[in-house]
Amino acid sequence: MSQDQRERVVLHDRPDWLIRATDAFGRLVYPFFARLEFHDLDRLHGLGGPLLVVSNHISNADPPLIGSFLTPVLGRRIHWLGKQEALEWPVFGPILARNAVIGVRRGEADVDAFRAAKRVLDEGLVLCIFPEGTRSPTGRLQEAKEGTAILASRSGARIVPIGISGTTSIWPRGQRFPHPRGSVTLRVGRPFSLEPISPGGARREALQAATRRIMSSIAELLPAPQRGVYADLVSGSAGERMP
């Protein structure tokens, strides 16, 4: 999908019938694969304006979990950045496109993905991003890309952190299809905003600090073994709340 094609994509704030049906199907099927536990979904109530949902990413089961169970609480459509190859798959690709996935070709300049993402937020909508850029091969947090912090700072969107654990048990990397096993937990953190990052000599340090702020908000929602490179950023009180 070229930049010109992305700019012609019509964006909406309300879920249409297909998104509602897809999410309802997810809520029906997901419990057959895992015991589900949710925490602090009430933090999503009444959130308007541009929202940037940020989450750790450990399994292909993560997007269906977020989309199926957060969309009804938000009452708003969640837009996604996804690999263009998936949108070109027969049958499944058009369904992804209708479910608000915006295609980005891997290996292209990051500016294209940034423009597509910022357009969603500039129109006051909801965008979900996995700041690590790909699924973690270990299940632990990896170094995040700085693009998420830039996007949040420039758009002024509120950030909603999400922590997911357990989805690797039902759909690990390298496995083609999910299978029933174990339990899955999703936690919602407190929404927050970043200060604008000004150009200048201190921009790099401010960007790094903003990225750490985003990732620490996710790490606080995860069990200690999943916090990875951001474990040291979790305060003692936050750590005590987690198993």
C-alpha positions in Angstrom: 0.0 0.0 0.0 1.6 3.3 -1.1 1.5 6.4 0.9 -1.1 7.9 -1.5 -3.3 4.8 -1.0 -3.0 5.1 2.8 -4.1 8.7 2.6 -7.2 7.7 0.7 -8.2 5.1 3.3 -11.4 6.3 5.1 -10.9 6.3 8.8 -13.8 6.0 11.3 -14.2 6.2 15.1 -17.2 3.8 15.4 -16.9 0.1 14.8 -18.9 -1.0 11.8 -21.0 -4.2 11.7 -18.0 -6.4 10.5 -15.7 -5.2 13.3 -18.5 -5.8 15.9 -19.1 -9.3 14.4 -15.4 -10.1 14.3 -14.9 -9.0 17.9 -18.0 -10.9 19.1 -16.7 -14.0 17.4 -13.4 -13.5 19.2 -15.1 -13.1 22.6 -17.0 -16.3 21.9 -14.1 -18.4 20.8 -11.2 -17.1 22.9 -12.4 -18.7 26.2 -12.2 -22.1 24.5 -8.4 -21.6 24.2 -7.5 -20.1 27.5 -8.8 -19.0 30.9 -9.1 -15.2 30.6 -8.4 -12.7 33.3 -8.8 -8.9 32.9 -7.8 -6.1 35.2 -8.8 -2.4 35.2 -10.8 -2.4 32.0 -12.8 0.4 33.6 -9.9 2.7 32.9 -11.0 2.7 29.3 -14.5 4.1 30.0 -15.2 7.5 28.5 -11.8 8.0 26.8 -12.3 10.3 23.9 -10.0 12.0 21.5 -6.8 10.5 20.1 -5.6 7.4 21.9 -2.4 5.5 21.5 -2.8 1.9 22.9 0.6 0.4 23.5 1.2 -3.2 24.4 3.9 -5.8 24.7 3.8 -8.4 21.9 4.5 -12.0 22.6 2.1 -13.9 20.3 -0.2 -13.7 17.3 -3.0 -14.1 19.8 -2.3 -10.6 21.2 -4.2 -8.5 18.6 -7.4 -10.6 18.7 -7.3 -10.3 22.5 -7.0 -6.6 22.4 -9.5 -6.0 19.6 -12.2 -8.4 20.8 -12.2 -7.3 24.4 -11.2 -3.7 24.4 -13.3 -2.4 21.5 -16.6 -3.0 23.3 -15.4 -1.2 26.4 -14.0 1.7 24.5 -17.0 1.8 22.2 -14.6 3.0 19.5 -12.8 1.4 16.5 -9.2 0.4 17.1 -6.9 1.0 14.1 -3.7 -1.0 13.6 -0.5 -0.9 11.6 0.1 -4.3 10.1 2.4 -5.9 7.6 1.2 -5.3 4.0 1.8 -9.0 3.1 -1.0 -10.0 5.5 -3.4 -7.7 3.7 -2.6 -9.5 0.4 -3.5 -13.0 1.7 -6.7 -14.5 0.1 -9.8 -14.2 2.1 -8.1 -13.3 5.4 -6.4 -10.2 3.9 -9.7 -8.3 3.0 -11.0 -9.2 6.5 -8.0 -7.6 8.1 -8.4 -4.5 5.9 -12.0 -4.2 6.9 -10.9 -4.5 10.5 -9.0 -1.2 10.3 -5.5 -2.7 9.6 -3.4 -0.2 7.7 -0.7 -2.0 5.6 3.0 -1.1 5.9 5.6 -2.8 3.8 8.5 -4.1 5.9 11.8 -2.7 4.9 10.4 0.6 3.6 11.3 4.0 5.1 9.8 4.4 8.6 8.4 7.7 7.6 5.6 6.0 5.6 4.4 4.1 8.6 4.8 7.2 10.8 2.6 9.3 8.5 -0.1 6.6 8.3 -0.1 6.3 12.1 -0.1 10.0 12.8 -3.0 10.5 10.4 -5.1 8.2 12.6 -4.3 10.2 15.7 -4.6 13.6 13.9 -8.2 12.6 13.2 -8.8 12.0 16.8 -9.1 8.2 16.6 -7.6 5.2 18.3 -4.4 3.4 17.2 -2.8 0.3 18.7 1.0 -0.1 18.4 3.4 -2.7 19.7 6.5 -0.5 20.5 8.9 -3.4 20.2 8.0 -3.6 16.6 7.7 -7.4 16.5 6.9 -10.4 18.7 9.4 -11.0 21.4 11.2 -14.3 20.8 11.6 -14.9 24.5 8.3 -13.4 25.8 10.3 -10.7 27.7 10.3 -7.0 26.8 12.8 -6.1 24.2 14.3 -2.7 23.4 11.5 -0.5 22.0 11.6 1.5 18.8 11.6 5.3 19.5 9.0 5.9 16.9 6.2 5.4 19.4 7.5 8.1 21.6 7.8 10.5 18.7 4.3 9.7 17.5 2.8 10.2 21.0 4.7 13.5 21.5 3.8 15.0 18.1 0.2 14.0 18.2 -0.5 14.8 21.8 -2.5 11.5 22.1 -3.1 10.0 25.4 -1.2 6.7 25.9 -3.0 3.6 27.2 -0.6 0.9 28.3 -1.5 -2.7 28.1 0.3 -5.7 29.6 -0.4 -9.2 28.3 0.8 -12.5 29.7 0.0 -16.1 28.8 -0.7 -15.9 25.1 2.5 -17.7 24.2 1.0 -20.8 25.7 -1.8 -20.9 23.2 0.0 -19.5 20.1 3.8 -19.6 20.4 6.1 -18.4 17.7 6.5 -21.0 14.9 3.1 -22.6 15.5 0.7 -22.2 12.6 -2.6 -22.3 14.6 -3.6 -21.7 18.2 -4.4 -24.5 20.6 -6.2 -24.6 23.9 -3.8 -24.3 26.8 -3.2 -22.3 30.0 -4.5 -18.9 31.0 -4.2 -15.4 29.6 -4.1 -12.1 31.5 -4.6 -8.6 30.2 -4.0 -5.5 32.4 -4.8 -1.9 31.5 -2.6 0.8 32.9 -3.5 4.4 33.7 -3.7 6.6 30.6 -1.1 9.4 30.5 0.4 11.9 28.0 3.9 12.9 27.1 5.3 16.3 27.1 6.2 17.6 23.6 9.8 16.8 22.6 11.4 20.0 21.4 14.1 19.9 18.7 17.6 20.8 19.9 20.6 19.3 21.6 18.6 17.5 24.3 16.2 15.9 21.9 17.9 12.6 21.9 17.9 12.3 25.7 14.3 13.5 25.9 13.3 10.9 23.3 15.0 8.1 25.2 13.4 9.2 28.4 9.9 9.2 26.8 10.5 5.7 25.4 11.5 4.5 28.8 8.4 6.1 30.3 6.2 4.3 27.8 7.9 0.9 28.3 8.0 1.2 32.1 4.2 1.7 32.1 3.9 -1.6 30.2 6.5 -3.4 32.4 4.6 -2.5 35.5 1.6 -4.5 34.2 3.7 -7.7 33.5 4.9 -10.5 35.8 8.6 -10.0 36.7 10.0 -12.6 34.3 8.4 -10.7 31.4 9.8 -7.3 32.1 13.0 -8.0 30.3 15.3 -5.0 29.6 12.9 -2.7 31.4 12.8 -4.6 34.7 14.9 -2.0 36.5 12.4 0.8 35.7 9.6 -0.9 37.7 9.3 0.6 41.2 9.2 -1.7 44.2 5.6 -0.9 45.0 4.5 -1.7 41.4 6.5 -4.9 41.4 4.9 -6.1 44.7 1.4 -5.9 43.0 2.4 -8.5 40.4 2.7 -12.3 40.8 
